[in-house]
Amino acid sequence: MIQRMHTLITYQYSVLSRILTVLPVMVAAVIACPLTTAAQQQNGQPFQFLFSGYHKIHFETADRQRFGSEYPATFLRWELQPTVGVYGVPLSMNLLYTTEDNDPGGNAGRFQFGLSLSTDQLENAIRGRIQREMNTSMQQLMDQDPTTAIASEVSEIEGRMDELADLQANLDVSTGRLDQLQNLGLLSPAERFAMRFPVLGIGASYPQYSKYVMQGITVSGVHIEYSPGKAYLGTNIGNVRSPGGSGSPLPGFSRFGAFENERRVYAGRLGYGRPFGRHFHLMGVFVDESRMEETLNGFPDDEFPEAKNFITGLKFRFGALSENLDVQGELAGSFLTRDTDAPELDDPELGNIPLISSLIDPNISSSADAAGLVEATLRFPSSGTRLRSGIQYVGPGYINLAVPSLRNDLRELMGGVEQSFYRRQMTLSANVRSERNNLNDLKNYTRTSTRYDLQLSLNFRDLPWLRLQYIPVIQKNKASDPVVAAAGEYTYNTTVINAISGYSVPVGSVVSTTTINLSSQKSTTDLQSADASAFTFGLNQNVGFGRAGVNAGYQRFSFTRLDDTLVRHDLILGGSLRVLGMWMHEAGLRNSSGVDQVRVTGLWYSSSVPIRYLGTLEVMIENTQFNNPALTDGKFAQTRFTTILTRSW
C-alpha cells in the first residue's frame, strides 16, 4: 500500500512538473506573438513568428454512470494544440489531460504531452502560395495588350503558369520538387530544411509501420522521420503501457493484448520513398519488457514473466504499366522469448541466430514464425475496369508485442473485379475471399471460410440512388481426428442481403431527403438448433427549411431462432433552428421498445453559439428513462449535462 501511494505521489508530481514546465513557454508565446508581429509590420517585413492553435474543453456530469458505458459519471477532458510558426516552419504541441481514469497505470487518466513539426500545415501553406502565384500570373496575362505584347514575355508567363499548375497537382516533397519550389521563391531555406522531416515529435505518438511489424500502440517517447530526397529514415523509441487497474488481466491471461509489465520499444525503418507513396522499407522493432515494482491489481510480480520480442520485416509499394498497376505488400518475421527466466535450451546452438540471439536470449519459451502479404490492383481507365487480388499468411506462432490485436494462424486468398458503366453512374463489383486456419494441423479442428460479395451501385441523375449487396458465406469446421469428427464437424451457411436507396427533392428553399434501407440475414447449420434469421427495415426523412430543419427516423428489427421471435421498434424525432444567424438549437426524442424487453425513452436539447474571444460554446442536457421488466429494480432515470468549449486561433 505504501509503495502504491509512493507511485501515485511520484506520478502526480511528474504531471505537475510537466505542466509547470510547458505553461510558461505557452504563455510567453501568446504574449510575444502580437509584439513580434506588430514590430515586423512596422518594419514592413514579412511575419517571422506566428502563433495559432486549437483547444477543446469537454465537461460531462450525470447522476449515474451512462448505461452500458465505461466512462465515469463525471469527467473533464482538456485538449490543447498550439502551433508556433518560426520563419514559416510550424511547430505543433499536443497536450491532453483527462480525469476519466486517474489510475497512474492507465493510458487515459494522465497528462499527455507531444511536440512535433507540422509538415501538413507547411504543405497547405505552400499550396496557398502556389495558388496566389497562379492568380498573379493569370492577371499579368490578362493585362497584356494583344497589339503591343511581346511574344517572349507572354510565353514566359504561360510557361510559369504551366509549371505552377503542375506543382499544384503533383506537390510531392519527397521528389526533386524542393529545388523547383525554392527557385520559384515559394520555399524558404528554413522551410526546405523542415520539409525533410515528415515527422519530428516528442511525447505520445502512434507509429504505423505496417500490419505485421508495428501498429495499434501508443509510444511515449521520440518519433523522428527524415527524408532527404528519395531516401527515408524513421525511428521510434519510448515506452508502451496497457491500461491497468480494475480492468487488468488475471494471472495467466495472454499478455499479448492487455499486459501488466512495462514495455519499451526501439523501432526503426530505412529505405526508399515515404510510407504512403511508392517505397521500399526495411524495418526492425525490439520490444523489451521490464517487471513493474508492484502490479496494479495486487498480484505478485512473478505472475507476469518478462518477455523479449524482435521483429524484422520489409514493406514495399510500386507501380507499373503507366501507374495502372499498383502492387504493395510486406514480409515479416517475429522472434519471441515469452519468459526470460525460463530454462535454457539443451543445445545452445539450436537458437543461435546472429544478432537476434543477443536480443531475445533464446530459451525453451522462445519461438519464431513469419507473416506476409501481397496485394495487387490493375486498372483499365479506358473501360472503367479494376481488378484486385491478394494473398495473406500469418504463421501459427507469429506473435508480435508491437501489434497487440494481430490474428495469427491464418492463410487468406482474395480476388475481385469492379466495372463501371455510363460514366460511373452504374458500378458492378464482385469479390471473393477464402481463409483457413490450423496451418500446422496441431488443432483438433480446421476452419475454412469462403465469402462472396456482389454489389450493384446506381447513381443516375435525377433518379433515386440505389445500393444492392448480396453476401453468401460458407464456413466449415472439420475435425483433424476422425474419432472426434462426429462431435464437432459442421457447415455454417450465412446469407446477407442489403438494399439502401435515397432521393432528395428541392422545392425552392426547402429540401426533402428520404432514405430507405432493408437488411436480411439468414444462417443455417447442420445443427438446426443454431439456425437463425434477422430482418431490419429502416426509414429516415429529413426536411430542411434554410435556417430550420426536422428529421424523423423509424427502424424495425426482428430476430428469429427456433420458434422464438424478438421484435424491436426504434423511433427518433428531432429538429434544429438557427437564430440570429449563428445560434444553433437542436432538440429531439427517441424511443426504443419491444415486447418483454428493455424500454428506453430519451429527450435531449443542445445549444451551440460562438462567443467572442472564448470560442464556440456547446451545451447539451439529456434525460433518459430505462424500464427493464425482467428486473425488480430495472426502472430508473438518468440525467446528463455536457458542456464543450472549442476555439481555433
C-alpha positions in Angstrom: 0.0 0.0 0.0 2.8 2.4 0.9 4.6 1.6 -2.4 1.3 2.3 -4.3 0.9 5.6 -2.6 4.5 6.5 -3.4 3.9 5.6 -7.0 0.8 7.8 -7.2 2.6 10.7 -5.5 5.5 10.4 -7.8 3.2 10.3 -10.8 1.2 13.4 -9.7 4.5 15.3 -9.1 5.6 14.3 -12.6 2.4 15.6 -14.1 2.6 18.9 -12.2 6.2 19.4 -13.2 5.3 18.9 -16.8 2.5 21.4 -16.6 4.7 24.0 -14.9 7.4 23.4 -17.5 5.2 23.8 -20.5 2.9 26.6 -19.2 5.5 29.4 -19.1 6.5 28.6 -22.7 3.0 28.8 -23.9 2.2 32.0 -22.0 5.4 33.6 -23.3 4.5 32.6 -26.8 1.0 34.1 -26.5 2.4 37.3 -25.2 5.3 37.5 -27.6 3.3 36.7 -30.7 1.5 40.1 -31.1 4.6 42.0 -30.1 6.7 40.3 -32.7 4.2 40.5 -35.5 3.5 44.2 -34.7 7.2 45.1 -34.8 7.6 43.4 -38.1 4.5 45.1 -39.5 6.1 48.5 -38.6 9.3 47.5 -40.4 7.4 46.3 -43.4 8.9 42.8 -43.1 7.0 39.5 -43.6 5.9 37.7 -40.4 8.7 35.6 -39.0 6.8 34.5 -35.9 3.1 33.3 -35.9 1.1 31.7 -33.1 -2.0 29.7 -33.9 -3.8 26.6 -32.4 -6.8 24.9 -31.2 -8.2 23.9 -27.8 -11.2 21.9 -26.6 -12.6 21.6 -23.0 -15.2 18.9 -22.5 -17.0 18.6 -19.2 -19.7 16.0 -18.6 -21.6 15.1 -15.5 -24.6 12.8 -14.7 -26.4 11.5 -11.7 -25.2 8.0 -12.6 -22.8 6.3 -15.0 -24.1 6.1 -18.5 -25.9 2.8 -19.2 -23.6 0.3 -20.9 -20.7 2.7 -20.9 -17.2 2.5 -19.3 -17.0 6.3 -19.0 -17.4 7.7 -15.4 -20.4 9.6 -14.5 -18.4 12.9 -14.3 -15.2 13.7 -16.1 -13.3 16.6 -17.6 -11.1 16.4 -20.7 -8.8 19.2 -21.9 -7.1 19.2 -25.3 -4.7 21.9 -26.4 -2.9 22.0 -29.7 -0.9 25.3 -30.1 1.3 25.9 -33.2 4.2 28.3 -33.3 5.5 29.3 -36.7 9.1 30.3 -36.8 10.4 31.6 -40.1 7.4 29.8 -41.7 8.1 26.5 -40.1 5.2 25.3 -37.9 5.9 23.5 -34.6 2.9 21.9 -33.0 2.3 20.9 -29.4 -0.3 18.4 -28.3 -1.4 18.5 -24.7 -4.1 16.3 -23.1 -5.4 15.9 -19.6 -8.4 14.0 -18.6 -9.9 12.7 -15.3 -11.6 9.7 -17.0 -9.2 7.3 -15.3 -6.9 8.6 -12.6 -5.0 5.4 -12.2 -1.4 6.1 -13.0 -1.2 2.9 -14.9 -3.9 3.9 -17.3 -3.5 5.5 -20.7 -6.3 8.0 -20.2 -6.0 9.4 -16.7 -2.8 11.2 -17.1 -1.2 14.3 -18.6 0.0 13.6 -22.2 2.5 15.9 -24.0 3.7 15.9 -27.5 5.8 18.3 -29.6 6.0 17.8 -33.4 6.9 19.5 -36.6 3.7 20.1 -38.5 4.6 19.4 -42.1 1.0 19.1 -43.1 0.4 22.7 -42.3 3.5 23.7 -44.1 2.4 21.8 -47.3 -1.0 23.6 -47.1 0.7 26.9 -46.8 2.9 26.1 -49.9 -0.2 25.2 -51.8 -1.8 28.5 -50.9 1.3 30.3 -52.2 1.2 28.4 -55.4 -2.4 29.4 -55.9 -1.7 33.0 -55.3 1.2 32.9 -57.8 -1.1 31.4 -60.4 -3.7 34.1 -59.8 -0.9 36.8 -60.2 0.4 35.2 -63.4 -3.2 35.0 -64.8 -3.7 38.7 -64.0 -0.4 39.6 -65.7 -1.5 37.6 -68.8 -4.9 39.4 -68.9 -3.1 42.8 -68.6 -1.1 42.2 -71.7 -2.2 44.3 -74.7 -2.6 41.9 -77.7 -1.4 44.7 -80.1 1.8 45.5 -78.2 2.5 42.4 -76.2 6.0 40.8 -76.7 5.7 37.1 -77.6 8.6 36.1 -75.4 7.0 37.8 -72.3 3.7 36.1 -73.0 5.4 32.8 -73.5 7.3 33.2 -70.2 4.1 33.9 -68.2 2.3 30.9 -69.8 5.3 28.7 -69.0 5.3 29.8 -65.4 1.6 29.1 -65.1 2.1 25.6 -66.5 4.9 25.0 -64.1 2.8 26.2 -61.1 -0.2 24.1 -62.2 2.0 21.0 -62.4 3.3 21.8 -58.9 -0.2 22.3 -57.5 -1.4 19.0 -58.9 1.7 17.0 -58.0 3.2 18.5 -54.8 5.4 15.7 -53.6 8.2 17.0 -51.4 9.9 13.6 -51.5 10.9 14.2 -55.1 13.0 16.9 -56.7 10.2 19.4 -56.2 12.1 21.2 -53.3 14.6 22.7 -55.7 11.8 23.8 -58.0 9.8 25.4 -55.2 12.9 27.3 -53.9 13.8 28.5 -57.4 10.3 29.9 -57.8 10.6 31.7 -54.5 7.8 29.6 -52.8 10.0 27.9 -50.2 12.5 29.4 -47.8 15.7 27.7 -46.7 14.3 27.1 -43.2 11.1 25.6 -44.7 13.2 23.4 -47.1 15.1 22.0 -44.1 11.8 21.4 -42.2 10.3 19.5 -45.2 13.0 16.9 -44.9 11.4 15.8 -41.6 7.9 14.5 -42.3 7.6 13.7 -38.5 9.6 15.2 -35.7 7.9 14.6 -32.4 8.4 14.2 -28.7 5.7 12.7 -26.5 2.8 10.4 -27.3 2.9 9.1 -30.9 1.0 6.4 -32.8 3.5 4.7 -35.2 2.0 2.8 -38.1 4.9 0.8 -39.6 2.9 -2.0 -41.2 0.2 -4.5 -40.5 2.6 -7.2 -39.2 5.6 -5.1 -37.8 4.1 -2.3 -35.6 0.7 -0.7 -35.4 -2.1 -0.1 -32.9 0.0 1.0 -29.9 0.9 4.3 -28.3 4.6 5.1 -27.8 5.6 7.8 -25.3 9.0 8.9 -26.4 10.7 10.2 -29.5 9.3 9.8 -33.1 11.5 11.0 -36.0 11.2 10.6 -39.7 13.9 12.0 -42.0 13.6 12.0 -45.8 16.3 13.8 -47.8 15.1 13.4 -51.3 14.2 9.8 -52.1 15.9 8.3 -49.0 13.9 7.7 -45.9 14.8 7.1 -42.3 12.5 6.7 -39.3 12.8 5.8 -35.7 10.6 5.4 -32.6 11.9 5.0 -29.1 9.7 5.0 -26.0 7.5 3.2 -23.5 4.3 1.4 -24.1 1.8 0.7 -21.3 -1.5 -1.1 -21.3 -4.5 0.1 -19.2 -4.2 -1.2 -15.7 -6.5 -1.0 -12.6 -9.7 -2.9 -12.3 -9.6 -4.0 -16.0 -6.2 -5.7 -15.7 -5.9 -9.3 -16.8 -5.9 -12.1 -14.3 -2.8 -14.3 -13.9 -2.3 -16.4 -16.9 -4.2 -14.1 -19.2 -2.4 -13.6 -22.6 -0.2 -10.5 -22.2 0.0 -10.1 -26.0 -3.1 -8.0 -25.9 -3.5 -6.4 -22.4 -0.5 -6.6 -20.2 0.8 -5.6 -16.8 4.6 -5.3 -17.4 6.1 -2.1 -18.8 7.3 -2.3 -22.3 10.0 -0.3 -24.1 10.1 -0.1 -27.8 13.1 0.5 -30.1 12.0 0.7 -33.7 13.5 1.9 -37.0 12.9 1.8 -40.7 15.2 2.6 -43.6 14.6 2.7 -47.3 13.4 4.5 -50.4 10.4 6.7 -50.6 7.9 7.8 -48.0 5.5 5.3 -46.4 2.3 6.4 -48.2 3.8 6.6 -51.7 6.0 4.4 -53.8 8.5 2.9 -51.4 10.7 0.1 -50.2 11.5 -0.1 -46.5 13.5 -2.3 -44.2 12.1 -2.4 -40.7 13.1 -3.6 -37.3 11.4 -3.4 -33.9 12.7 -4.6 -30.5 10.3 -4.9 -27.5 11.7 -5.3 -24.1 9.5 -5.9 -21.0 10.5 -4.9 -17.5 8.5 -6.1 -14.5 6.8 -3.3 -12.5 7.7 -2.9 -8.9 4.1 -3.7 -7.9 1.3 -4.9 -10.3 -1.7 -2.6 -10.2 -4.2 -5.5 -9.5 -2.2 -6.7 -6.5 -1.0 -10.0 -7.9 2.6 -11.0 -7.2 5.3 -9.9 -9.6 6.2 -13.4 -10.9 2.7 -13.9 -12.3 3.7 -11.9 -15.3 7.0 -13.1 -16.7 9.2 -10.7 -18.7 9.3 -11.2 -22.5 11.5 -10.0 -25.3 10.5 -9.7 -28.9 12.4 -8.8 -32.1 10.5 -8.2 -35.3 12.1 -7.7 -38.7 10.5 -7.0 -42.0 10.3 -5.3 -45.3 7.5 -3.3 -46.9 7.1 -2.2 -50.4 4.8 -0.5 -52.9 5.5 0.2 -56.5 3.6 1.0 -59.7 4.0 -0.2 -63.3 2.2 -0.1 -66.7 2.0 3.7 -66.6 0.9 3.5 -62.9 -2.1 1.5 -63.8 -0.7 -1.5 -61.8 -0.3 -1.0 -58.1 1.5 -3.7 -56.1 2.1 -3.5 -52.3 3.0 -5.9 -49.6 5.2 -6.9 -46.7 7.1 -9.7 -45.2 7.9 -10.0 -41.5 9.5 -12.4 -39.0 8.9 -12.4 -35.3 11.4 -13.9 -32.7 9.8 -14.1 -29.2 11.0 -15.2 -25.8 7.9 -15.5 -23.6 9.7 -15.8 -20.3 13.3 -14.6 -20.0 13.6 -16.6 -16.7 12.7 -19.9 -18.4 15.3 -22.7 -18.5 18.0 -22.5 -21.2 18.0 -24.7 -24.3 19.7 -28.1 -24.1 21.5 -27.3 -27.3 22.7 -23.7 -27.2 23.4 -23.8 -31.0 19.7 -24.6 -31.7 18.7 -21.0 -31.1 21.9 -19.3 -32.2 21.0 -16.7 -34.7 23.5 -13.8 -35.1 22.3 -10.5 -33.6 18.8 -11.9 -32.8 20.1 -14.3 -30.2 21.8 -11.5 -28.3 18.5 -9.5 -28.3 15.9 -12.1 -27.2 18.0 -14.5 -25.1 16.5 -17.7 -26.6 15.4 -20.5 -24.2 12.7 -23.2 -24.1 10.0 -20.5 -24.2 11.3 -19.0 -27.4 9.6 -19.3 -30.8 9.7 -17.8 -34.3 7.4 -17.5 -37.2 6.7 -15.4 -40.2 3.9 -13.3 -41.8 3.4 -11.9 -45.3 1.0 -10.0 -47.5 0.9 -9.1 -51.2 -1.9 -7.2 -52.9 -2.2 -6.0 -56.5 -4.6 -3.7 -58.3 -4.8 -3.4 -62.1 -6.8 -0.5 -63.6 -8.0 -0.1 -67.2 -9.0 3.6 -67.3 -10.5 3.4 -70.8 -13.0 0.7 -69.9 -13.6 1.6 -66.3 -12.4 -1.9 -65.1 -10.4 -2.6 -62.0 -9.0 -6.0 -60.9 -7.8 -6.9 -57.4 -6.0 -9.9 -56.0 -4.1 -10.7 -52.8 -2.7 -13.3 -50.5 -2.0 -13.2 -46.8 -0.2 -15.6 -44.5 0.2 -15.3 -40.7 2.0 -18.2 -39.1 0.5 -20.1 -36.1 3.5 -19.0 -34.0 3.6 -15.4 -35.2 3.2 -13.3 -32.0 4.1 -9.6 -32.1 4.1 -7.5 -29.0 4.1 -4.3 -31.1 0.8 -5.4 -32.8 -1.4 -6.4 -29.9 -4.6 -7.3 -31.8 -3.0 -9.4 -34.5 -4.8 -12.6 -35.6 -2.4 -15.4 -36.3 -2.7 -18.9 -37.8 -4.3 -17.6 -40.9 -4.0 -18.1 -44.7 -6.2 -16.0 -46.9 -6.7 -15.5 -50.6 -8.8 -12.8 -52.2 -9.8 -11.5 -55.6 -12.2 -9.1 -57.1 -13.4 -7.2 -60.2 -15.1 -3.8 -60.5 -16.7 -2.5 -63.6 -18.3 0.9 -64.1 -20.8 1.9 -66.9 -22.4 5.1 -68.1 -19.7 7.4 -66.9 -19.6 5.7 -63.5 -23.3 6.2 -62.9 -23.5 2.4 -62.6 -21.0 0.2 -60.9 -20.9 -3.6 -60.6 -18.4 -5.4 -58.4 -17.7 -9.0 -57.4 -15.3 -10.1 -54.7 -14.3 -13.4 -53.1 -12.3 -14.1 -50.0 -11.2 -17.5 -48.7 -9.4 -18.3 -45.5 -8.1 -21.3 -43.5 -6.6 -21.7 -40.0 -4.8 -24.7 -38.3 -1.9 -24.3 -40.7 0.3 -26.7 -38.8 -2.5 -29.3 -38.2 -2.0 -29.2 -34.4 -5.5 -28.1 -33.5 -8.4 -30.5 -33.2 -10.4 -28.7 -35.8 -9.7 -26.8 -39.1 -12.0 -23.9 -40.0 -12.3 -22.8 -43.6 -14.4 -19.9 -44.7 -15.4 -18.6 -48.2 -17.0 -15.2 -48.5 -18.6 -13.8 -51.7 -19.6 -10.2 -52.1 -21.7 -8.9 -55.1 -22.6 -5.2 -55.2 -24.5 -3.0 -57.6 -24.5 0.8 -57.3 -26.8 3.1 -59.3 -26.3 6.9 -59.4 -28.3 8.1 -62.3 -29.0 11.8 -62.4 -32.5 13.0 -61.3 -33.3 9.4 -60.1 -33.1 7.8 -56.7 -29.7 6.3 -55.9 -29.6 2.6 -55.1 -27.1 0.2 -53.5 -27.6 -3.6 -53.6 -25.4 -6.1 -51.9 -25.5 -9.9 -51.7 -23.1 -11.7 -49.4 -23.1 -15.5 -49.1 -20.6 -17.0 -46.6 -19.8 -20.7 -46.2 -17.9 -21.8 -43.1 -16.8 -25.3 -42.5 -15.4 -26.8 -39.3 -13.6 -30.1 -40.0 -12.1 -32.4 -37.3 -8.4 -33.4 -37.7 -9.1 -36.6 -35.8 -11.8 -38.8 -37.3 -12.7 -40.0 -33.7 -14.0 -36.6 -32.7 -15.4 -35.7 -36.1 -19.0 -36.6 -35.3 -19.0 -34.3 -32.3 -17.7 -31.1 -33.8 -17.9 -31.1 -37.6 -20.4 -28.7 -39.1 -21.1 -26.4 -42.0 -22.3 -22.9 -41.3 -24.1 -21.0 -44.1 -24.9 -17.4 -43.9 -26.6 -15.2 -46.5 -26.8 -11.4 -46.2 -28.8 -9.2 -48.4 -28.6 -5.4 -48.1 -30.5 -2.7 -50.0 -30.5 1.1 -49.4 -32.0 3.8 -51.5 -32.5 7.5 -51.2 -33.7 10.6 -53.0 -33.5 14.4 -52.5 -36.2 16.7 -53.8 -35.5 20.5 -53.7 -38.6 22.8 -53.8 -37.5 26.4 -53.6 -35.6 26.8 -50.3 -37.0 23.5 -48.9 -35.0 20.3 -49.4 -36.6 16.9 -48.6 -34.4 13.8 -48.4 -35.8 10.3 -48.0 -33.7 7.2 -47.2 -34.9 3.6 -47.0 -32.8 0.6 -46.0 -33.6 -3.1 -45.9 -31.3 -5.8 -44.5 -31.8 -9.6 -44.3 -29.6 -12.2 -42.7 -30.2 -15.9 -42.6 -27.9 -18.6 -41.0 -28.3 -22.3 -41.3 -26.1 -25.1 -39.9 -26.0 -28.9 -39.7 -27.2 -28.4 -36.2 -30.7 -27.0 -36.7 -30.8 -25.6 -33.1 -28.3 -22.9 -34.2 -30.4 -21.7 -37.2 -31.4 -18.1 -37.0 -32.6 -15.2 -39.2 -32.8 -11.4 -38.8 -34.5 -8.7 -40.7 -34.2 -4.9 -40.5 -36.4 -2.2 -42.1 -35.4 1.5 -41.7 -37.0 4.7 -43.0 -35.5 8.2 -42.5 -36.9 11.5 -43.6 -35.1 14.9 -43.4 -36.7 18.3 -44.4 -34.6 21.4 -44.4 -36.1 24.9 -44.4 -33.0 27.0 -44.6 -32.4 28.0 -41.0 -34.6 25.2 -39.6 -34.9 21.5 -40.2 -36.8 18.4 -38.9 -36.0 14.8 -39.1 -37.8 11.5 -38.3 -36.5 8.0 -38.3 -38.0 4.6 -37.7 -36.4 1.2 -37.6 -37.9 -2.3 -37.1 -35.6 -5.2 -36.1 -36.7 -8.8 -35.9 -34.7 -11.8 -34.9 -36.0 -15.4 -35.1 -34.4 -18.5 -33.6 -36.3 -21.8 -33.5 -39.8 -20.8 -32.5 -38.9 -17.6 -30.7 -39.1 -14.2 -32.4 -37.8 -10.9 -31.0 -39.1 -7.7 -32.4 -37.9 -4.2 -31.5 -39.0 -0.8 -32.7 -36.9 2.4 -32.6 -38.3 5.9 -33.3 -36.3 9.1 -33.4 -37.8 12.6 -33.9 -35.7 15.8 -33.9 -35.4 19.3 -35.1 -33.0 22.2 -35.4 -33.3 26.0 -35.6 -30.6 28.7 -36.2 -31.3 32.0 -34.5 -29.5 35.3 -35.3 -27.6 33.6 -38.0 -25.2 31.8 -35.6 -27.0 30.5 -32.5 -28.0 26.8 -33.2 -30.7 25.0 -31.2 -31.4 21.3 -31.5 -33.9 19.1 -29.7 -35.3 15.6 -30.1 -36.7 12.4 -28.6 -36.1 8.7 -29.1 -38.0 5.6 -28.1 -36.8 2.0 -28.2 -39.1 -0.8 -27.1 -40.2 -4.4 -27.7 -42.4 -7.0 -26.0 -40.8 -8.1 -22.7 -37.7 -6.1 -23.5 -35.9 -3.0 -22.1 -37.8 0.2 -22.9 -35.7 3.3 -23.4 -37.1 6.8 -23.8 -34.9 9.8 -24.1 -35.2 13.6 -24.5 -32.3 15.9 -25.4 -31.7 19.6 -26.1 -28.5 21.2 -27.2 -27.4 24.8 -28.0 -24.3 26.0 -29.8 -23.2 29.6 -30.1 -19.9 31.3 -30.9 -18.7 33.7 -28.1 -16.2 36.4 -29.0 -12.7 35.7 -27.5 -13.9 32.5 -25.9 -14.7 30.3 -28.9 -17.8 28.1 -29.6 -19.8 27.0 -26.6 -22.0 23.9 -26.9 -24.3 22.9 -24.0 -26.4 19.7 -24.0 -28.8 18.2 -21.5 -30.2 14.7 -21.9 -32.7 12.7 -19.8 -33.2 9.0 -20.4 -35.8 6.7 -18.8 -35.0 3.0 -18.6 -37.5 0.2 -17.9 -36.4 -3.4 -17.7 -39.3 -5.6 -16.9 -37.0 -8.6 -16.2 -35.5 -6.8 -13.1 -37.2 -5.7 -9.9 -35.2 -2.5 -9.8 -35.0 -2.2 -13.6 -36.8 1.1 -13.8 -34.6 4.2 -13.4 -33.8 7.5 -15.0 -30.5 9.2 -15.9 -29.9 12.9 -16.5 -26.7 14.1 -18.1 -25.3 17.6 -18.7 -22.5 18.3 -21.2 -20.5 21.4 -21.9 -18.0 21.7 -24.7 -15.9 24.8 -25.4 -13.7 24.9 -28.6 -11.7 27.6 -30.1 -9.3 28.0 -33.0 -7.0 31.0 -33.4 
